[in-house]
């Protein structure tokens, strides 16, 4: 048999083998939007004769069945306080440990670096008080105009209590992005902490956190990252970011109302957190005040597991990697269509970076001659739920000069469909034409 015949024979045998024993495609797979939607009972709601399209995700997403079931199961069968010898208390301890591991996977941290609290705002005030105890008068903290006020007010409070100086990094009005040159000019050896949002909850801008961390660490400052808006859209790895602290809220990514704080372990062990004397003094519990929201913690872990369940993979982290990569792609496509459709309407004004800039699939807009609250009400009557106001990002809205300091905000979630985006565009066009 000549060489050519050998090659042909091998090809034929390979094809026969693959027909009888097809190769397994081991690349990660993410379930369809249609399947994802089947997990959310809220999507069966009807308003104004139309299925409700939930664009209010930036203010809080809907919850899949498994999250609600995890909360119910805990309350029905395991409800107890922690650190006692009877079974339901032991089960509570085990659930909390499991949840810390789930969020360690979610954020790329260690389980001992995960702190649970009521919400991001409460945790940030708590952390600010602990950080403030190690600072001196005339030390400086930098905040940014792009941020939710939960990442501004807790640090401003230290200005009054500790005599610190708060300096503010500005946003660029034209792009809705941070003014990096001005931020760099504020940093100095007097800077002790930079508080920065990973993404703007008002206009969707994603900040370059790696760059911010490098700049702050170069002058010896800590970095606190508000990742509340980003956590539902992008994969977060605190080790890669090298931030010192990071917070998020699980109700923004399909869980219950609960706050999560990540802190580097050495800082968590060192900071002088306000606490009761009998309470544990070991990390991470030394940063957790009072009895925790156990049912909320159970539901929060279920939210992480829900996201991981949407993809194939060998580990929870691998599944989360695949899910967030796919959700980023889907969200970008939806947002591009939303931006293109709304920007074509003459009386609609859009705010924030365009689709080709780093941003989340969250759009902010106004309609000329219409109050934002009125627009949101009219959309709701047609089965489209979108939020309005300043979203506690008051400085952003003021600087943008939005009419009556109020925007309409629509955000895409994992369950958002192309059809819903088309409905939003159509109804905004209809409302704009009714003036």
RODO-2510 file (C-alpha; in nm, 4 decimals, decimal comma):
residues 435
     n   res          X          Y          Z
     1     x     0,0000     0,0000     0,0000
     2     x     0,1426     0,3370    -0,1021
     3     x     0,1609     0,6334     0,1371
     4     x    -0,1426     0,8034    -0,0173
     5     x    -0,3529     0,4906     0,0321
     6     x    -0,2420     0,4728     0,3948
     7     x    -0,3563     0,8305     0,4518
     8     x    -0,6936     0,7689     0,2852
     9     x    -0,7396     0,4482     0,4863
    10     x    -0,6670     0,6327     0,8109
    11     x    -0,9122     0,9081     0,7208
    12     x    -1,1853     0,6518     0,6439
    13     x    -1,1219     0,4637     0,9691
    14     x    -1,1245     0,7904     1,1650
    15     x    -1,4560     0,8938     1,0105
    16     x    -1,6089     0,5526     1,0874
    17     x    -1,4811     0,5708     1,4456
    18     x    -1,6214     0,9201     1,4970
    19     x    -1,9570     0,8138     1,3525
    20     x    -1,9796     0,5217     1,5946
    21     x    -1,8134     0,7066     1,8846
    22     x    -1,8570     1,0803     1,8274
    23     x    -1,6097     1,3080     2,0015
    24     x    -1,7424     1,4782     2,3101
    25     x    -1,7438     1,8556     2,2808
    26     x    -1,5885     1,9590     2,6095
    27     x    -1,6159     2,3354     2,5480
    28     x    -1,8382     2,5096     2,8047
    29     x    -2,2051     2,5438     2,7116
    30     x    -2,4445     2,8066     2,8463
    31     x    -2,8193     2,7493     2,8392
    32     x    -3,0424     2,9569     2,6135
    33     x    -3,2278     3,2710     2,7178
    34     x    -3,5525     3,0794     2,6743
    35     x    -3,4442     2,8187     2,9282
    36     x    -3,3160     3,0831     3,1684
    37     x    -3,6518     3,2593     3,1509
    38     x    -3,8326     2,9402     3,2536
    39     x    -3,6622     2,9559     3,5950
    40     x    -3,8164     3,2937     3,6895
    41     x    -4,1809     3,2849     3,8055
    42     x    -4,2000     3,6661     3,7913
    43     x    -4,1858     3,6497     3,4110
    44     x    -4,5408     3,5096     3,4053
    45     x    -4,6778     3,8405     3,5344
    46     x    -4,9046     4,0385     3,3004
    47     x    -4,9527     4,4154     3,3083
    48     x    -5,1741     4,6115     3,0707
    49     x    -5,2469     4,2938     2,8783
    50     x    -4,8779     4,2360     2,8112
    51     x    -4,6199     4,0060     2,9738
    52     x    -4,4031     4,2197     3,2000
    53     x    -4,0583     4,2988     3,0634
    54     x    -3,8340     4,3671     3,3626
    55     x    -3,5767     4,6349     3,2807
    56     x    -3,5411     4,7322     3,6480
    57     x    -3,2515     4,4901     3,7090
    58     x    -2,9980     4,7644     3,7980
    59     x    -3,2170     4,8358     4,1001
    60     x    -3,2743     4,4681     4,1792
    61     x    -3,3234     4,1599     3,9641
    62     x    -3,5959     3,8967     3,9737
    63     x    -3,5327     3,5727     4,1640
    64     x    -3,5251     3,2160     4,0258
    65     x    -3,7168     2,9393     4,1997
    66     x    -3,4086     2,7716     4,3449
    67     x    -3,3150     3,0867     4,5378
    68     x    -3,6597     3,1212     4,6950
    69     x    -3,6629     2,7477     4,7666
    70     x    -3,3248     2,7665     4,9418
    71     x    -3,4551     3,0437     5,1680
    72     x    -3,7752     2,8520     5,2433
    73     x    -3,5897     2,5265     5,3052
    74     x    -3,3584     2,6943     5,5546
    75     x    -3,6438     2,8577     5,7444
    76     x    -3,8563     2,5420     5,7456
    77     x    -3,5965     2,2824     5,8389
    78     x    -3,2691     2,4367     5,9636
    79     x    -3,3577     2,7658     6,1332
    80     x    -3,1339     2,8253     6,4360
    81     x    -2,8680     3,0528     6,5738
    82     x    -2,5062     2,9558     6,5218
    83     x    -2,2251     2,7885     6,7178
    84     x    -2,4348     2,5576     6,9334
    85     x    -2,4263     2,1791     6,9605
    86     x    -2,7727     2,0771     6,8407
    87     x    -2,8248     1,9701     6,4785
    88     x    -3,0039     2,2732     6,3291
    89     x    -2,7374     2,5042     6,4729
    90     x    -2,4617     2,2864     6,3302
    91     x    -2,6449     2,2890     5,9956
    92     x    -2,6596     2,6679     6,0103
    93     x    -2,2844     2,6850     6,0659
    94     x    -2,2310     2,4475     5,7737
    95     x    -2,4586     2,6566     5,5517
    96     x    -2,2683     2,9753     5,6358
    97     x    -1,9347     2,8067     5,5641
    98     x    -2,0702     2,6783     5,2331
    99     x    -2,1922     3,0251     5,1431
   100     x    -1,8532     3,1797     5,2170
   101     x    -1,6946     2,9254     4,9830
   102     x    -1,9530     3,0057     4,7146
   103     x    -1,8700     3,3752     4,7293
   104     x    -1,5002     3,3001     4,7435
   105     x    -1,5494     3,1293     4,4059
   106     x    -1,7667     3,4163     4,2852
   107     x    -1,5056     3,6816     4,3667
   108     x    -1,1804     3,4868     4,3392
   109     x    -1,1145     3,5215     4,7117
   110     x    -1,0621     3,2933     5,0111
   111     x    -1,3619     3,1921     5,2216
   112     x    -1,2134     3,3649     5,5263
   113     x    -1,2163     3,6956     5,3387
   114     x    -1,5941     3,7024     5,2838
   115     x    -1,8047     3,9146     5,5205
   116     x    -2,1858     3,9126     5,5240
   117     x    -2,3948     4,2171     5,6115
   118     x    -2,7316     4,3822     5,5663
   119     x    -2,6372     4,5558     5,2410
   120     x    -2,3463     4,7300     5,0716
   121     x    -2,4298     5,0669     5,2290
   122     x    -2,4307     4,9320     5,5847
   123     x    -2,1110     4,7370     5,5268
   124     x    -1,9382     5,0429     5,3808
   125     x    -2,0310     5,2616     5,6783
   126     x    -1,9018     4,9829     5,9054
   127     x    -1,5763     4,9511     5,7139
   128     x    -1,5313     5,3290     5,6971
   129     x    -1,5531     5,3543     6,0731
   130     x    -1,2891     5,0830     6,1119
   131     x    -1,0592     5,2406     5,8522
   132     x    -1,1093     5,5840     6,0075
   133     x    -0,9749     5,4627     6,3418
   134     x    -0,6287     5,4161     6,1926
   135     x    -0,6137     5,7486     6,0062
   136     x    -0,4898     6,0875     6,1209
   137     x    -0,6209     6,4420     6,0674
   138     x    -0,5201     6,5798     5,7275
   139     x    -0,4967     6,2325     5,5763
   140     x    -0,6878     6,2232     5,2481
   141     x    -0,9518     5,9960     5,0958
   142     x    -1,0498     6,0198     4,7282
   143     x    -1,4035     5,9534     4,6069
   144     x    -1,5440     5,9998     4,2547
   145     x    -1,8359     6,1852     4,1009
   146     x    -1,9394     5,8706     3,9124
   147     x    -2,0235     5,6806     4,2284
   148     x    -2,3409     5,5795     4,4043
   149     x    -2,3561     5,7858     4,7245
   150     x    -2,3154     5,4691     4,9313
   151     x    -1,9508     5,4927     4,8261
   152     x    -1,9301     5,8639     4,9020
   153     x    -2,1248     5,9423     5,2211
   154     x    -1,9514     5,6855     5,4502
   155     x    -1,6117     5,8376     5,3652
   156     x    -1,7403     6,1949     5,3872
   157     x    -1,8555     6,1179     5,7393
   158     x    -1,4924     6,0657     5,8367
   159     x    -1,4184     6,4217     5,7288
   160     x    -1,6400     6,5442     6,0123
   161     x    -1,5479     6,2781     6,2661
   162     x    -1,1716     6,2475     6,2099
   163     x    -1,0701     6,5727     6,0438
   164     x    -0,9799     6,3959     5,7207
   165     x    -0,9785     6,5639     5,3814
   166     x    -1,2112     6,4255     5,1134
   167     x    -1,1066     6,4932     4,7554
   168     x    -1,3259     6,4210     4,4554
   169     x    -1,2231     6,2821     4,1164
   170     x    -1,4427     6,4262     3,8446
   171     x    -1,6300     6,2684     3,5570
   172     x    -1,6122     6,3821     3,1955
   173     x    -1,9523     6,5120     3,0928
   174     x    -1,9107     6,4289     2,7248
   175     x    -1,8285     6,0607     2,7741
   176     x    -1,9696     5,9815     3,1174
   177     x    -1,6275     5,8410     3,2087
   178     x    -1,3830     5,9177     3,4864
   179     x    -1,1311     6,1987     3,4325
   180     x    -0,8180     5,9903     3,4844
   181     x    -0,5758     6,2780     3,4450
   182     x    -0,7496     6,4712     3,7199
   183     x    -0,7644     6,1610     3,9422
   184     x    -0,3893     6,1119     3,9070
   185     x    -0,3324     6,4747     4,0051
   186     x    -0,5212     6,4173     4,3326
   187     x    -0,3144     6,1179     4,4422
   188     x    -0,0279     6,1934     4,6807
   189     x     0,1491     6,0416     4,9825
   190     x    -0,1318     6,1965     5,1906
   191     x    -0,3870     5,9729     5,0132
   192     x    -0,4816     5,6828     5,2392
   193     x    -0,7765     5,5365     5,0488
   194     x    -0,9351     5,5570     4,7041
   195     x    -1,3074     5,4698     4,6999
   196     x    -1,4140     5,3936     4,3435
   197     x    -1,7060     5,2255     4,1720
   198     x    -1,6384     4,9410     3,9342
   199     x    -1,9321     5,0581     3,7213
   200     x    -2,1793     5,3454     3,7333
   201     x    -2,5273     5,2303     3,8279
   202     x    -2,6707     5,5401     3,6583
   203     x    -2,5053     5,5464     3,3153
   204     x    -2,3280     5,2090     3,2937
   205     x    -1,9666     5,3303     3,2692
   206     x    -1,7139     5,0591     3,3608
   207     x    -1,4006     5,1960     3,5274
   208     x    -1,0534     5,0520     3,4784
   209     x    -1,0128     4,9207     3,8321
   210     x    -0,6727     4,7638     3,7662
   211     x    -0,5408     5,1041     3,6658
   212     x    -0,6992     5,2686     3,9701
   213     x    -0,5459     5,0106     4,2037
   214     x    -0,1989     5,0543     4,0540
   215     x    -0,2161     5,4322     4,0865
   216     x    -0,3405     5,4189     4,4467
   217     x    -0,0948     5,1525     4,5585
   218     x     0,1923     5,3525     4,4078
   219     x     0,1295     5,6215     4,6721
   220     x     0,0628     5,3677     4,9501
   221     x    -0,3165     5,4034     4,9546
   222     x    -0,5796     5,1334     5,0020
   223     x    -0,8540     5,0804     4,7415
   224     x    -1,2202     5,0137     4,8159
   225     x    -1,4277     4,9031     4,5147
   226     x    -1,8053     4,9290     4,4931
   227     x    -1,8890     4,6404     4,2574
   228     x    -2,2640     4,6392     4,3186
   229     x    -2,3560     4,7331     3,9618
   230     x    -2,0772     4,5394     3,7912
   231     x    -2,1174     4,2059     3,9713
   232     x    -2,4193     4,0943     3,7676
   233     x    -2,2509     4,1666     3,4339
   234     x    -1,8774     4,0928     3,4531
   235     x    -1,6611     3,8254     3,6144
   236     x    -1,4766     3,9688     3,9145
   237     x    -1,1416     3,8404     4,0384
   238     x    -1,0195     4,0324     4,3415
   239     x    -0,6771     3,8676     4,3236
   240     x    -0,6301     3,9899     3,9688
   241     x    -0,7585     4,3371     4,0570
   242     x    -0,5436     4,3427     4,3729
   243     x    -0,8001     4,5686     4,5424
   244     x    -0,7956     4,5798     4,9215
   245     x    -1,1724     4,5827     4,9706
   246     x    -1,4687     4,5155     4,7433
   247     x    -1,8413     4,5033     4,8039
   248     x    -2,1493     4,3825     4,6184
   249     x    -2,5163     4,3084     4,6847
   250     x    -2,6765     3,9783     4,5927
   251     x    -3,0171     4,1217     4,5046
   252     x    -2,8503     4,2701     4,1947
   253     x    -2,7668     3,9197     4,0675
   254     x    -3,0757     3,7070     4,1331
   255     x    -3,0436     3,6684     4,5104
   256     x    -3,2072     3,8129     4,8233
   257     x    -3,1258     4,1458     4,9864
   258     x    -2,7820     4,0856     5,1370
   259     x    -2,4483     4,2649     5,1284
   260     x    -2,1089     4,1049     5,0693
   261     x    -1,7750     4,2575     5,1657
   262     x    -1,4417     4,1187     5,0511
   263     x    -1,1332     4,2258     5,2449
   264     x    -0,7762     4,1080     5,2165
   265     x    -0,7253     3,8769     5,5119
   266     x    -0,4454     4,0727     5,6773
   267     x    -0,6577     4,3883     5,6760
   268     x    -0,9618     4,1999     5,8012
   269     x    -0,7560     4,0735     6,0926
   270     x    -0,5960     4,4102     6,1625
   271     x    -0,8754     4,6668     6,1362
   272     x    -1,0448     4,7792     6,4570
   273     x    -1,4062     4,6982     6,3717
   274     x    -1,6709     4,8119     6,6206
   275     x    -1,7915     4,4931     6,7896
   276     x    -1,9365     4,3488     7,1066
   277     x    -1,6785     4,2142     7,3481
   278     x    -1,8135     3,8540     7,3588
   279     x    -1,8416     3,8333     6,9791
   280     x    -1,5784     3,6344     6,7850
   281     x    -1,2573     3,8253     6,7206
   282     x    -1,1429     3,6050     6,4355
   283     x    -1,1811     3,6836     6,0660
   284     x    -1,4245     3,7126     5,9039
   285     x    -1,6779     3,7130     6,1889
   286     x    -1,5060     3,9999     6,3693
   287     x    -1,6419     4,2273     6,0950
   288     x    -1,9994     4,0926     6,1205
   289     x    -2,2167     4,2760     6,3708
   290     x    -2,4926     4,0877     6,5513
   291     x    -2,6862     3,7826     6,4357
   292     x    -2,6551     3,7321     6,0628
   293     x    -2,9399     3,7031     5,8135
   294     x    -2,9103     3,3252     5,7869
   295     x    -3,1955     3,2706     5,5422
   296     x    -3,0582     3,5510     5,3252
   297     x    -2,7131     3,3916     5,3275
   298     x    -2,8658     3,0592     5,2205
   299     x    -3,0458     3,2316     4,9342
   300     x    -2,7352     3,4264     4,8338
   301     x    -2,5311     3,1085     4,7951
   302     x    -2,8163     2,9622     4,5914
   303     x    -2,7922     3,2651     4,3587
   304     x    -2,4239     3,1911     4,2949
   305     x    -2,5057     2,8254     4,2349
   306     x    -2,7907     2,9258     4,0024
   307     x    -2,5519     3,1277     3,7870
   308     x    -2,3017     2,8419     3,7839
   309     x    -2,5764     2,5958     3,6862
   310     x    -2,6328     2,7818     3,3606
   311     x    -2,3077     2,6436     3,2159
   312     x    -2,1100     2,3244     3,1948
   313     x    -1,7671     2,2990     3,3562
   314     x    -1,5501     2,0991     3,5915
   315     x    -1,5711     2,3422     3,8843
   316     x    -1,8016     2,6161     4,0054
   317     x    -1,5403     2,8741     3,9103
   318     x    -1,5096     2,7315     3,5580
   319     x    -1,8860     2,7399     3,5174
   320     x    -1,8999     3,1008     3,6383
   321     x    -1,6245     3,1919     3,3922
   322     x    -1,8289     3,0475     3,1054
   323     x    -2,1564     3,2039     3,2194
   324     x    -2,0190     3,5546     3,2562
   325     x    -1,8392     3,5381     2,9239
   326     x    -2,1627     3,4425     2,7493
   327     x    -2,3803     3,6869     2,9448
   328     x    -2,1370     3,9655     2,8559
   329     x    -2,1750     3,8805     2,4865
   330     x    -2,5539     3,8602     2,5055
   331     x    -2,5795     4,1781     2,7105
   332     x    -2,3575     4,3703     2,4687
   333     x    -2,5736     4,2651     2,1738
   334     x    -2,8934     4,3650     2,3524
   335     x    -2,7500     4,6961     2,4620
   336     x    -2,6216     4,7803     2,1145
   337     x    -2,9694     4,7248     1,9731
   338     x    -3,1236     4,9312     2,2539
   339     x    -2,8767     5,2178     2,2038
   340     x    -2,9176     5,2135     1,8239
   341     x    -3,2961     5,2065     1,8427
   342     x    -3,3352     5,4780     2,1056
   343     x    -3,0674     5,7073     1,9630
   344     x    -3,2584     5,7132     1,6346
   345     x    -3,5530     5,8837     1,8085
   346     x    -3,5251     6,2598     1,7678
   347     x    -3,6664     6,3601     2,1073
   348     x    -3,4775     6,0980     2,3105
   349     x    -3,1481     6,1878     2,4749
   350     x    -2,9092     5,9125     2,5867
   351     x    -2,6506     5,9456     2,8627
   352     x    -2,3249     5,7597     2,9186
   353     x    -2,0691     5,5839     2,6984
   354     x    -2,1682     5,4323     2,3615
   355     x    -2,1772     5,0551     2,2966
   356     x    -1,8133     5,0333     2,1875
   357     x    -1,6859     5,1687     2,5216
   358     x    -1,6397     4,9611     2,8385
   359     x    -1,9867     4,9612     2,9893
   360     x    -2,2707     4,7503     3,1265
   361     x    -2,5976     4,6867     2,9347
   362     x    -2,7705     4,9659     3,1286
   363     x    -2,9109     5,2637     2,9409
   364     x    -3,0176     5,6023     3,0816
   365     x    -3,2323     5,8395     2,8812
   366     x    -3,4829     6,1241     2,8876
   367     x    -3,7627     6,2225     2,6490
   368     x    -3,7908     6,5888     2,5616
   369     x    -4,1012     6,7421     2,7154
   370     x    -4,1691     6,4445     2,9439
   371     x    -4,0919     6,3967     3,3109
   372     x    -3,8936     6,0790     3,3782
   373     x    -4,1493     5,9611     3,6350
   374     x    -4,4238     6,0063     3,3745
   375     x    -4,2258     5,8081     3,1166
   376     x    -4,1692     5,5247     3,3645
   377     x    -4,5414     5,5219     3,4512
   378     x    -4,6474     5,5110     3,0871
   379     x    -4,4029     5,2280     3,0159
   380     x    -4,5364     5,0360     3,3158
   381     x    -4,8912     5,0665     3,1846
   382     x    -4,7665     4,8887     2,8728
   383     x    -4,5961     4,6093     3,0648
   384     x    -4,2419     4,7488     3,0685
   385     x    -4,0897     4,8061     3,4119
   386     x    -3,8081     5,0625     3,4114
   387     x    -3,6868     5,2787     3,6975
   388     x    -3,6540     5,6570     3,7178
   389     x    -3,4798     5,9110     3,9391
   390     x    -3,1169     5,9609     4,0368
   391     x    -3,0621     5,6044     4,1673
   392     x    -2,8569     5,7446     4,4589
   393     x    -2,5977     5,8510     4,2009
   394     x    -2,7098     6,2069     4,2619
   395     x    -2,3841     6,3757     4,1637
   396     x    -2,3790     6,1982     3,8258
   397     x    -2,7311     6,3098     3,7401
   398     x    -2,6666     6,6661     3,8572
   399     x    -2,3468     6,6949     3,6509
   400     x    -2,5191     6,5566     3,3402
   401     x    -2,7829     6,8257     3,3669
   402     x    -3,0747     6,5860     3,3295
   403     x    -3,4146     6,7606     3,3415
   404     x    -3,5363     6,7826     3,7027
   405     x    -3,2306     6,5738     3,7938
   406     x    -3,4044     6,2532     3,6939
   407     x    -3,3345     5,9874     3,4314
   408     x    -3,5199     5,6837     3,3011
   409     x    -3,3023     5,3743     3,3384
   410     x    -3,3396     5,0389     3,1632
   411     x    -3,1025     4,7508     3,2221
   412     x    -3,0639     4,4061     3,0702
   413     x    -3,0443     4,0939     3,2878
   414     x    -2,9790     3,7279     3,2105
   415     x    -3,3492     3,6806     3,1313
   416     x    -3,3850     3,9812     2,8960
   417     x    -3,4918     3,8814     2,5460
   418     x    -3,4450     4,0493     2,2094
   419     x    -3,8226     4,0757     2,1796
   420     x    -3,8365     4,2721     2,5070
   421     x    -3,5725     4,5155     2,3821
   422     x    -3,7760     4,5713     2,0660
   423     x    -4,0858     4,6338     2,2794
   424     x    -3,8968     4,8910     2,4861
   425     x    -3,7790     5,0784     2,1768
   426     x    -4,1262     5,0720     2,0230
   427     x    -4,3017     5,1957     2,3366
   428     x    -4,0485     5,4739     2,3983
   429     x    -4,1028     5,5857     2,0385
   430     x    -4,4788     5,5794     2,0949
   431     x    -4,4535     5,7836     2,4159
   432     x    -4,2195     6,0337     2,2508
   433     x    -4,4663     6,0845     1,9656
   434     x    -4,7575     6,1479     2,2031
   435     x    -4,6277     6,4839     2,3209
***
